[in-house]
């Protein structure tokens, strides 16, 4: 099962430059139906989100964990 972190992009200005950052708001899980083999995504939000764009990234490995295989 592949998982992704779900993020909301936001922009701000620092020292006259516009910068873009991503705030985590949940997770996306890639699953496969056993009977048909069809792939589907489950989205779990950390909290209610009222935005127009969500971005999913593969998670970064935590300290002491092996890298995530693709």
Secondary structure, DSSP 8 states (H G I E B T S, - for coil): -EEEEEEEEEEEEETTEEEEEEEEEEEEEEEE-TTT--EEEEEEESS----S--EEEE----TTS-----
